[in-house]
Amino acid sequence: MKLRLLINPLARGAYFQQVEEVAKAELIHCFFQGQQIETQHIHEGNLEFMELDLPKDQCEQGQLKPQDLDGLLKLSWVQAIFYVKQIDDSLYLKLEAQNAQFKQSGALVWGSKYRGKTHELVTQLALNLTLASSHTQQKKLSLLDPMAGRGTSLLWAARYGMDAYGVELDPMAVEHFERDVKRQTKLHRIKHSVEQSTSKKGKRKGQGRYIEFKWVDSLTRLTVGDTRQADQYVGAKRFTHLVTDLPYGIQFTGAKGERGPLSIIEAAAKTWFKLLYPGASGAIIFNTLQPKRVNLEQAFIQAGFTCEPFTIPHRMSESIKRDILLIKKPL
């Protein structure tokens, strides 16, 4: 069965000239479990598509299985799914689906814009990659973002129905997160409850203060704290997934004065390892200029993780080329 997947125009803003490469890599990893497939990138006027032949074992009576439809729609770049039919000399596209099923409103993720925000599609991409890689025995999925910024990954997790905990050193980022989420829940009448407090492990400079939103299916908590002591802020909680966007070298100076967050990762990785269930996976979004991939991999290997042979480099600006490192805690 031949499909055309309509590429969301926003993907061009997230992945720039590497849209085709990133889209295919996500499709293969998340939908085909790493099995290589043939695809064709097609332009029709101002529209971009990825065309592929779907194996028969993924169809029921010539149609996609409902769970596969939803899985494809949740890929970060897919806007709609069309069936392709050839009748005589004419080609027809039949719209099959265009709305993925999420637990929460997209306004939580897309509602607020600010300088330095990780592109929403990149964060969804990273989360999708971990969902495809994780092999824990836990039924309830949960996410840790140990360098959470203003919580885009946490809000994506809420949309997927996952409990999510974030740790962020900058107290202003947590204040902005609180303000932005409260605004969107009010504007869009999103059912929730709010709790604010300070953990028992709270320290100076406001560390340990948290804001927690409870949704119908999950909870989202962001805590002011040092990622190297992330275990102090989550209690006995353990996680099935980890997603984080490392501070970029042009914005960040490490503890030893060097550009890039490598020294922080080296100090924090063992704590992150402890907070994950066996079989849990993680996606680390990073600037390929700083730190170098080989050094980043080594830091996680020394902490006990394994690194998957997966790479998805794409330029996010003239000065920054972004990639995602997939890590896993062995079973």
N, C-alpha and C positions, 0 to 999 in steps of 0.2 A: 504494500500500500504506500502510495507516494504522498508525502506531506510537504506543505510549505509553512514555515514558521516565520511570522512577521516580526522583524527586528524593531524593537522599540527605538524611536528616534533619540531618546535619552541615552541609549547605549553609546552613541557617538560621542556624547559629552563625557561619558565615564571612561571609555576605552580608546577614543580617538581613532587613529589609523589601524589599530589592531582589533577592531570589532570582530572581524571574521575569525581571527585566530582565537580570541578569548571565547567567543560564542561556541565554537566547535569544541574547544577544550572542556568547557563546562558541560556541554551536552554529553560528551563521551564519558567524562568522569561521573557525572551525576545520574545519567539516564541509561547508559550502556555499560556501566561498571568497568570502564577502561577499554572495552573492545573497540577497535578501530572501525570506523564506518566511512563511507563515501558521502560527501555532501557537496552541494553546489550553491554558491553565493550568487543571488539573482537581484538585479535592479529592474524595477518596473516603474518608470517615471521617478517620483520622489520616494518610492517605497523600496525597502530592502527586505529580502527574504533569504532564509536558508532552506534549501530543498533537500529531502532525503527520502530513501525508501525504508519503510519500517518493516522489520522481520515479521513473518506470519505469526510467530508465537507471542507477539505482543498485541494481537488483534483478536477481537471477538466478533464473528460474523461481519468481517470487513470494516469494523469500527475499532477505534482505540478503546482500551479498557478505561473506565472512569478514573481510576487511580493514576493511570499513565497520562491522561489528559491533564489532570491537576498537577502532576509532577512536571510536565513540560511547561505549563503556564507559570510555574513557580521558578523556572530558570530566570536569571536576572535580566535577560535581554529579550524575552519572548513577550510580545504584545497580543498575539492572536494565533490560532492554529487553523489552517485551511487544508481540506482534502483536495487533491489534484485529480481531475478526471479528463480523459482524452475522449472526445466524441467526434468521430470523423476527423476533420482537419483542425478542429477547434479545441482549445484548452480552457477548462472551466475550473474556477476555484470556489469551493463550497466552505463557507465559514462554519467551523465546528465549535469553537470555544474561544472566549476572550477574557474571562474573569476567573482568576484563581480563587480558591476558597481559603480565606484567612480568618483567624479568630478575632482580630481587632482591625479597626479602621486604618486605612493607609495614611490618614491625617497625622497619626502619631509619628510616623517616619518622615513624611514629606512636608508636614505643616510649617516647620521653621527652617529658615535659611540663615546662615552666618558664615563669616570668613573662617576658613580653615576646616570646615566640615568635610568629613570623608564622604565621597559620593555615595548616595544611598544604594545604588545598584552594585557598587563594589562591595559594600558591607553585606548585601544579600548574597552576592556571589560567594564570599568567604563562608557565610553560614551554610549555604547549599553544599559546598565542598565538604564541610565537616559532617553534615548529615549523611552524605554518601559514604564517608570513610569510617564513621564510628561503629564499633561492634561491641558495645557494652551489653550487659544483661538487664539494664534498667528499663522499665516501661515508661516512667515519667522522664521526659527529656529536660535537661537544664543546661544553662550556658553561663560561663564565667568570662567576663572581659576585664582582665587585670590592669589595663591601661585605657579606661573607658571613655575619656574625654567627656563629651556631652551626651553619650549614651545611645548613639544610633544603633549599634549592635544589640543593645538591650531591648530597644523598641521593636526591632525586627523579630527578636526572639518572642516578644509578646504577641506579635502578629501570628507567629507559628504555634502559639499556645505553650511556650516553654517558660519555666521559671528562669529568671536571669538576675545575676548579681554582678555589679561592676565596682571597681575600685579606681579612684581618680585622685591624684595628689592635689590638684588645683581646686580649692574650695569654690572659686567663682564658677568653674565649669558645672559643679553640682547645683549651685544656685540657679544658673541659667537653665539646666535640665529641668529642675523643679518648676520654674516659671513657664517654660515652653510646654511641658506636658500638661500642666494645669490649664493653660490657655486652650490647648487642643481638646482636652476632655470637656471643657465648658462649651466651646464653640460647636462641637459635634455630639454633645450629649452622650459621651462614652461612659458607661456604667463602671464605677470604680470606688475604692476607698483609699485613704491616704494615711500613712503613719510616718511621723518624724521623731527621731530620738538620737541618742548617742550610745554606741555599743559599750559594753563593760570594759572593752580593751581600748577605749578612747584615750588619746594622748594629747599633747600640747598642739597648738595651732589648729584646733578644731578637728583633728583626726578622730575618726570613729563616728562622726555625725553622719546620719544617713536619711534619705528620703525613700519611702517604699510605697509603690502603687500596687494595690491588689485588684486584679481583673476577675472576670467570671471564671476563667480557666487557669490562671497563673498569677505570678507576682513578679514585680520588677523592683530591684533595690539598687541604688547607687550610693556608695559610701565614700567619704573623704578619707584618703589613707595612702600609705606608701605601699606600692605593689610588692615590695620585698617582704612585707609583713601581711600579705593579703589573707593569710589563714587566720589572722586575729580578728577579722571583720566578718567572717562568714560562719563562725561557730563550727558545728559538725557537718555542715553542708558540703556535699561533694557533687561533681559536675560530669555530665556526659559529653560536653562540648566546650571548647575554648575558642573565642574569636577576639582578636585585637588588632588595632592599627597602630604600629609603632610610630612615635614622634619622628618626623623627618629631620635629617641632618641639618638642614638650613634653619630649622626652628629650635633645635635642641642641642644642648651641650651636656655630655655625660658627667658622671661623678668625678672622673679624673681629668676633666677639662677637655676631653676629646669630643669631636663632632660625632653625633649619632648616639643611639641608646644601647650600644652593645654591652657596656659595663653594667648597666642596670639589668639587662637580660641575664647576663652571667650570674648576677647576684640573686635574681628572682626566680629563675627557671626551676630550681629544686622545690620552691614553695608551690609554684604552679603545678608541678608534677604531683605533689602530695594531694592537691585539691581535686584531681581528676580520678574518675573510676578507671579500673583496668579496661583497656579497649577503647577508651575515650580518644577523640581526635581533636586537633586544634588547627586553626588557620591563622597565620601570622602575616599581616599585610605590611610590607616594608619597602623602603626606597633602596633600589639596588646599588646606588652609589655609596650608601652608608647606612647600615653595615653591609659588607660584602656577604653574599649568600653562604659561602663556605664557612665564614666565621660564625654566622648566625646558626647554621646547622651544627657546628661543633659545640656551641654553647648549649644547645638543647640535647645533643647526644650525651654530653657530660652529665647532664641532669637526669638521664635515664630514658629519654624519649628516643623513638626512631623517627627518621625523616623519610617521607615518601618521595619517590622519583617523579615529582610533578612540578611543573613550572608554567607560569602563565604571564610572562612579562608584557607590559604595555605602558606606553608613555602617558603620564597624566598631566604633564606640562613640559615646557621647553627644558626645564632644569631637572625634572624628576622623572625617573622611569620606575614604575611600580611593579612588584611581583608578589606572589603569595607562596609562603612556605607551609606545607602540610606536615604536621607532626602527630605522633600517636603514642599513647602510653601502652606498653605491651600488656597483653592479657596475663 
